[in-house]
Amino acid sequence: MKTAFKRIVVVGGGSAGWMAAAAFATAFPACSVQLVESEEIGIVGVGEATFPSIRHFHKLLGIDEAEFLRATNGTYKLGIEFRDWRERGERYFHTFGDIGGLSGPRSLWGQYRRVGDAGLGALDAQCLPSVMAREGRFMSAGSEEERQFNYAYHFDAVLYAAFLRKLAEGRGVRRIEGRIVQAPRRADGGIGNLVLADGRAVEGDLFVDCSGFASLLLGRALEERFVDFGRWLPVDRAWACPSERSGTALMPATRCTALEAGWAWRIPLSNRTGHGHVFASRYIDDDKAREQLLQQLDGAPIAEPRLLRFAAGHRERFWVHNVVALGLSSGFLEPLESTSIFLVQSGLGRLIELLMPGERPPKEAVDAYNTGMRRQFERIRDFIILHYCLTSRSDSQMWRDMASMELPETLAFKLHAWREAGALHQYDEEGFDATSWLAIHAGMGHWPQRADPSLLDLPHEDALRALRFRRDSIAAAVAAMPTHEAYLNSVLAR
Ligand SMILES: Cc1cc2nc3c(=O)[nH]c(=O)nc-3n(C[C@H](O)[C@H](O)[C@H](O)COP(=O)(O)OP(=O)(O)OC[C@H]3O[C@@H](n4cnc5c(N)ncnc54)[C@H](O)[C@@H]3O)c2cc1C
């Protein structure tokens, strides 16, 4: 960078922009933080399911959970229920919880497989938050270790941006309303200032590009190449439509149902339900995809379905000269595992560590940032592909293609390690830990070819007794919990 940074300019006021503005205003009180957004352009307004790390982000910002849930019509999220992914009619959970030991004689999944007792039910029954999600129960007390699970939230994306805006403005962020029409470059290649449609110029040292799919600075002005993941992740469009809440219990989980050429999400908020159909336009046309979405609604629609277009992938570098992109302007992986807001948070955490107000960030810091973010996108890409490539469905061209696609090498190696040795290999910069990988393998019925001989160290009867005990203890604990709705109402009343 030409100058040390003291003036931060955030471009865009969606979730990414206001998350960035709030975080920078909190972390760097000596810097000026300005945010430019255009009401005329608006925000993408989807992105309602999150990842547990959001709670850490809120803690750093000093956000009170009850206040946040009230302001955003938020609900609790224990994970995701996947329906029809391996075969139609099957379902499983990927929740943020413990499924016992992962290797050796105490490996819970290993003993479960070895015992092979049909009376035990699904492996999900050994995981506390999966049973809570299935039964519509929720409560949170004690630390994550004590609870044996972690959780995230569902919220209204438009209300979330407004909530963060209030917080950020309260910490000194200055909002500038206006449409950016030009971003002239300096002699060193960086951005000099932003020119608005009414002729005003906005000066800054560090520009944080949160301009959504437009990618105004990193994509358009700096022309950073887009790395396309479309050959592995073909979904490229989505219809989104909220519906009235149905009479059913408020589920503390997102639901993702596999359809003919994509999948449908169902996100329960306290006042409505968010629905969407993410689909691959090479396999289905927009009208048919819209029809399939409307069939998924479990209440009357409360808005016209909106069509969104996107590509899976990311900019080759995320930080170039004095521009760092966060959110959709930096890249997007389809929303199957709700990872976009997590990636914004991950980028912000790294930036806050690397940036020192008044100092020029060394080239090594910029390179480390770019490498770390690129790897994290790749790790999450592999995790998402896993959900598709293990399918046994052959009822449509998309599913046949997904089952036979050539995998990225990084994922192919992980599948090999699992099949041959029951090893849940982890690289650096993983977005999902080994337990999450296990949840998908198990849910998709994908097991190692050979059992670990050390499992036999535990007598068969002892293993069976331990599994029954765990299953029954979980069932009893869940039966004593309040419903999600009752617990949420008690928090909202605080
Ligand atoms: C179908 C779909 C489903 C998704 N579901 C999830 C999910 O469940 N969980 C999750 O974590 N993420 C999800 N995402 C991603 C999530 O929506 C985004 O990561 C998140 O909303 C952040 O968006 P953003 O702030 O980057 O962009 P936006 O919300 O689009 O904001 C862009 C901002 O830039 C401004 N802007 C653009 N051009 C200009 C200009 N010329 N001048 C001035 N301002 C300008 C706009 O006005 C706006 O304020 C989903 C995305 C899609 C497409």
Ligand as a Chemical Component Dictionary entry (heavy atoms), coordinates in Angstrom:
data_LIG
# 
_chem_comp.id                   LIG 
_chem_comp.type                 NON-POLYMER 
_chem_comp.pdbx_formal_charge   0 
_chem_comp.three_letter_code    LIG 
# 
loop_
_chem_comp_atom.comp_id 
_chem_comp_atom.atom_id 
_chem_comp_atom.alt_atom_id 
_chem_comp_atom.type_symbol 
_chem_comp_atom.charge 
_chem_comp_atom.model_Cartn_x 
_chem_comp_atom.model_Cartn_y 
_chem_comp_atom.model_Cartn_z 
_chem_comp_atom.pdbx_ordinal 
LIG C1  C1  C 0 -29.603 -17.753 -2.919 1  
LIG C2  C2  C 0 -28.661 -17.373 -1.825 2  
LIG C3  C3  C 0 -28.836 -17.907 -0.553 3  
LIG C4  C4  C 0 -27.935 -17.590 0.468  4  
LIG N1  N1  N 0 -28.076 -18.155 1.705  5  
LIG C5  C5  C 0 -27.133 -17.938 2.649  6  
LIG C6  C6  C 0 -27.219 -18.534 3.929  7  
LIG O1  O1  O 0 -28.170 -19.229 4.249  8  
LIG N2  N2  N 0 -26.226 -18.292 4.814  9  
LIG C7  C7  C 0 -25.156 -17.494 4.511  10 
LIG O2  O2  O 0 -24.248 -17.336 5.329  11 
LIG N3  N3  N 0 -25.096 -16.867 3.336  12 
LIG C8  C8  C 0 -26.037 -17.070 2.402  13 
LIG N4  N4  N 0 -25.957 -16.430 1.206  14 
LIG C9  C9  C 0 -24.926 -15.428 1.012  15 
LIG C10 C10 C 0 -25.342 -14.150 1.735  16 
LIG O3  O3  O 0 -26.540 -13.673 1.182  17 
LIG C11 C11 C 0 -24.278 -13.104 1.618  18 
LIG O4  O4  O 0 -23.036 -13.631 1.968  19 
LIG C12 C12 C 0 -24.550 -11.964 2.565  20 
LIG O5  O5  O 0 -25.863 -11.515 2.438  21 
LIG C13 C13 C 0 -23.626 -10.830 2.305  22 
LIG O6  O6  O 0 -23.947 -10.200 1.096  23 
LIG P1  P1  P 0 -23.088 -8.952  0.712  24 
LIG O7  O7  O 0 -23.150 -7.987  1.828  25 
LIG O8  O8  O 0 -21.767 -9.435  0.259  26 
LIG O9  O9  O 0 -23.848 -8.377  -0.581 27 
LIG P2  P2  P 0 -25.207 -7.527  -0.700 28 
LIG O10 O10 O 0 -26.165 -7.834  0.370  29 
LIG O11 O11 O 0 -25.674 -7.700  -2.105 30 
LIG O12 O12 O 0 -24.743 -6.037  -0.509 31 
LIG C14 C14 C 0 -24.087 -5.327  -1.528 32 
LIG C15 C15 C 0 -24.079 -3.859  -1.169 33 
LIG O13 O13 O 0 -23.299 -3.147  -2.114 34 
LIG C16 C16 C 0 -24.002 -1.999  -2.507 35 
LIG N5  N5  N 0 -23.599 -1.599  -3.838 36 
LIG C17 C17 C 0 -23.454 -2.374  -4.940 37 
LIG N6  N6  N 0 -23.115 -1.616  -5.995 38 
LIG C18 C18 C 0 -23.025 -0.337  -5.540 39 
LIG C19 C19 C 0 -22.726 0.913   -6.149 40 
LIG N7  N7  N 0 -22.455 1.030   -7.456 41 
LIG N8  N8  N 0 -22.736 2.019   -5.377 42 
LIG C20 C20 C 0 -23.025 1.943   -4.049 43 
LIG N9  N9  N 0 -23.324 0.796   -3.426 44 
LIG C21 C21 C 0 -23.328 -0.323  -4.167 45 
LIG C22 C22 C 0 -25.466 -2.413  -2.439 46 
LIG O14 O14 O 0 -26.317 -1.301  -2.371 47 
LIG C23 C23 C 0 -25.454 -3.218  -1.157 48 
LIG O15 O15 O 0 -25.581 -2.347  -0.057 49 
LIG C24 C24 C 0 -26.868 -16.707 0.197  50 
LIG C25 C25 C 0 -26.730 -16.138 -1.071 51 
LIG C26 C26 C 0 -27.607 -16.472 -2.081 52 
LIG C27 C27 C 0 -27.431 -15.853 -3.430 53 
# 
loop_
_chem_comp_bond.comp_id 
_chem_comp_bond.atom_id_1 
_chem_comp_bond.atom_id_2 
_chem_comp_bond.value_order 
_chem_comp_bond.pdbx_ordinal 
LIG C1  C2  SING 1  
LIG C2  C3  SING 2  
LIG C2  C26 DOUB 3  
LIG C3  C4  DOUB 4  
LIG C4  N1  SING 5  
LIG C4  C24 SING 6  
LIG N1  C5  DOUB 7  
LIG C5  C6  SING 8  
LIG C5  C8  SING 9  
LIG C6  O1  DOUB 10 
LIG C6  N2  SING 11 
LIG N2  C7  SING 12 
LIG C7  O2  DOUB 13 
LIG C7  N3  SING 14 
LIG N3  C8  DOUB 15 
LIG C8  N4  SING 16 
LIG N4  C9  SING 17 
LIG N4  C24 SING 18 
LIG C9  C10 SING 19 
LIG C10 O3  SING 20 
LIG C10 C11 SING 21 
LIG C11 O4  SING 22 
LIG C11 C12 SING 23 
LIG C12 O5  SING 24 
LIG C12 C13 SING 25 
LIG C13 O6  SING 26 
LIG O6  P1  SING 27 
LIG P1  O7  DOUB 28 
LIG P1  O8  SING 29 
LIG P1  O9  SING 30 
LIG O9  P2  SING 31 
LIG P2  O10 DOUB 32 
LIG P2  O11 SING 33 
LIG P2  O12 SING 34 
LIG O12 C14 SING 35 
LIG C14 C15 SING 36 
LIG C15 O13 SING 37 
LIG C15 C23 SING 38 
LIG O13 C16 SING 39 
LIG C16 N5  SING 40 
LIG C16 C22 SING 41 
LIG N5  C17 SING 42 
LIG N5  C21 SING 43 
LIG C17 N6  DOUB 44 
LIG N6  C18 SING 45 
LIG C18 C19 SING 46 
LIG C18 C21 DOUB 47 
LIG C19 N7  SING 48 
LIG C19 N8  DOUB 49 
LIG N8  C20 SING 50 
LIG C20 N9  DOUB 51 
LIG N9  C21 SING 52 
LIG C22 O14 SING 53 
LIG C22 C23 SING 54 
LIG C23 O15 SING 55 
LIG C24 C25 DOUB 56 
LIG C25 C26 SING 57 
LIG C26 C27 SING 58 
# 
